[in-house]
Amino acid sequence: MISTALFERLVAAASRAPSADNMQAWAFTPVGDGVEVRLEPSRVLPTDVNQMFAWVGLGAAVENLVIAASKEGIAATVDYPPALALQAAATTSLDAAVTVRLTHGGREDPLAAWIESRETNRARYDESPLEAATLDELSHATGEREAGVHWVSGAAGLDLMARMDARSTYIRLEHRPLHDELFDILRFSRRELEQKRFGLEFEGIGVPYALVRFARLLRYPSVMKLVSRLGIGRAVARHLAAKLQAAGAVCLVTARIAGPVGYVEAGRAMERLWLEATARGLAVQPHGVLPQYLTKLDVEPDGFTPHFAEVMRRHREPFAALFPCLPDERPAIVLRVGRAGSRPARHTVRLPLEQVIRVSEAAQR
Ligand SMILES: Cc1cc2nc3c(=O)[nH]c(=O)nc-3n(C[C@H](O)[C@H](O)[C@H](O)COP(=O)(O)O)c2cc1C
């Protein structure tokens, strides 16, 4: 049986993983000589199509757990329940668990040293392209996962990615259900953030802090309508996306198999690549909206207004031209990678361990 102290150390490392909008939609249960990792439904965003982002985040947490175990002299293997592997994502039971089995032995993974300092860096990066050898090494760091890593570098490709990202971000700002959800999880004040300890810190997303009072007002439809008419939403979206143009390189991480297991594998690959980038002093920022909305267009096109569905439809062809691996692979997450002159002022918050640990009823008896 895994000791409580070891279990908590592994959960603490797993919880340092990135998650979309810092929702930390995961829960950990000790079972025999292992740990079960499941989604926490209350923190899965309702608009997250097929729960793809929640599974990607869970995959990153699983990978951190595996790597942290190696530091304790423990070898870990990851088992996917057949139900998760086979199920079409839309019908997934949110309660299915990924099991990390732990046995003594194995070598320490050098990436363990970087779990604590990995972070999302939303600064503008240096425009100089990353060398092809560096990109190969970052891809190589993902190991034997059922995931693909496909790089875009060069001005034309980055410019196209930035334009598609800007239009997708604009939809998130302007389409009512997506906009309302964003405002539910944005934490405008430090106090609110400390109370909830999950959700997106406004201060960290790259909009000048002086705009916080104004941004709060955007929650109200009448203000949003006015802002929309003035073209401010488009300008903000362009401002956020423009950083993609100045990246050292951008990659698309894909799931090579359908359903949740594919996204978990993509999340594990993303985390390994990100830790390797951190070890090399490189900065990383995920750009999630484009893969998310292209998937939404396929799975639930009614999730958009006809106008926004058309905007996304126009991205299909150029996106597929940049990434010929599609449609055999499924887009999971876009990462901007490069050299940054500055780092975030502090670490993003996490939930206390007791809120992500779920002890089974049998174990409590
Ligand atoms: C699936 C996924 C999608 C994400 N999408 C975005 C994004 O579109 N823009 C962004 O700035 N950060 C994005 N992030 C980064 C998260 O906001 C970040 O991981 C979280 O706030 C925790 O912060 P940290 O990575 O610094 O620990 C994403 C992360 C994941 C795992």
The ligand as an SDF file (V2000), in Angstrom:
LIG
                    3D

 31 33  0  0  0  0  0  0  0  0999 V2000
   -5.2900   22.2480  -22.4850 C   0  0  0  0  0  0  0  0  0  0  0  0
   -4.7400   23.6120  -22.0870 C   0  0  0  0  0  0  0  0  0  0  0  0
   -5.1370   24.7490  -22.7950 C   0  0  0  0  0  0  0  0  0  0  0  0
   -4.6220   26.0060  -22.4490 C   0  0  0  0  0  0  0  0  0  0  0  0
   -4.9700   27.0950  -23.2080 N   0  0  0  0  0  0  0  0  0  0  0  0
   -4.3940   28.2990  -22.9430 C   0  0  0  0  0  0  0  0  0  0  0  0
   -4.6440   29.4350  -23.7810 C   0  0  0  0  0  0  0  0  0  0  0  0
   -5.4000   29.3570  -24.7520 O   0  0  0  0  0  0  0  0  0  0  0  0
   -4.0210   30.6080  -23.4860 N   0  0  0  0  0  0  0  0  0  0  0  0
   -3.1880   30.7260  -22.4180 C   0  0  0  0  0  0  0  0  0  0  0  0
   -2.6510   31.8110  -22.1870 O   0  0  0  0  0  0  0  0  0  0  0  0
   -2.9280   29.6770  -21.5890 N   0  0  0  0  0  0  0  0  0  0  0  0
   -3.4980   28.4660  -21.8320 C   0  0  0  0  0  0  0  0  0  0  0  0
   -3.2230   27.3800  -21.0260 N   0  0  0  0  0  0  0  0  0  0  0  0
   -2.3370   27.5460  -19.8600 C   0  0  0  0  0  0  0  0  0  0  0  0
   -3.1250   27.5670  -18.5430 C   0  0  0  0  0  0  0  0  0  0  0  0
   -3.8750   28.7670  -18.4310 O   0  0  0  0  0  0  0  0  0  0  0  0
   -2.1170   27.4070  -17.3730 C   0  0  0  0  0  0  0  0  0  0  0  0
   -1.5370   26.1560  -17.4730 O   0  0  0  0  0  0  0  0  0  0  0  0
   -2.7820   27.5530  -16.0120 C   0  0  0  0  0  0  0  0  0  0  0  0
   -3.2800   28.8490  -15.8360 O   0  0  0  0  0  0  0  0  0  0  0  0
   -1.7690   27.2510  -14.8850 C   0  0  0  0  0  0  0  0  0  0  0  0
   -0.6510   28.0910  -14.9720 O   0  0  0  0  0  0  0  0  0  0  0  0
    0.8420   27.5290  -15.1210 P   0  0  0  0  0  0  0  0  0  0  0  0
    0.9130   26.7720  -16.4280 O   0  0  0  0  0  0  0  0  0  0  0  0
    1.7150   28.7310  -15.1180 O   0  0  0  0  0  0  0  0  0  0  0  0
    1.0970   26.5970  -13.9710 O   0  0  0  0  0  0  0  0  0  0  0  0
   -3.7280   26.1140  -21.3510 C   0  0  0  0  0  0  0  0  0  0  0  0
   -3.3380   24.9570  -20.6560 C   0  0  0  0  0  0  0  0  0  0  0  0
   -3.8250   23.7260  -21.0150 C   0  0  0  0  0  0  0  0  0  0  0  0
   -3.3750   22.4850  -20.2760 C   0  0  0  0  0  0  0  0  0  0  0  0
  1  2  1  0
  2  3  1  0
  2 30  2  0
  3  4  2  0
  4  5  1  0
  4 28  1  0
  5  6  2  0
  6  7  1  0
  6 13  1  0
  7  8  2  0
  7  9  1  0
  9 10  1  0
 10 11  2  0
 10 12  1  0
 12 13  2  0
 13 14  1  0
 14 15  1  0
 14 28  1  0
 15 16  1  0
 16 17  1  0
 16 18  1  0
 18 19  1  0
 18 20  1  0
 20 21  1  0
 20 22  1  0
 22 23  1  0
 23 24  1  0
 24 25  2  0
 24 26  1  0
 24 27  1  0
 28 29  2  0
 29 30  1  0
 30 31  1  0
M  END
$$$$
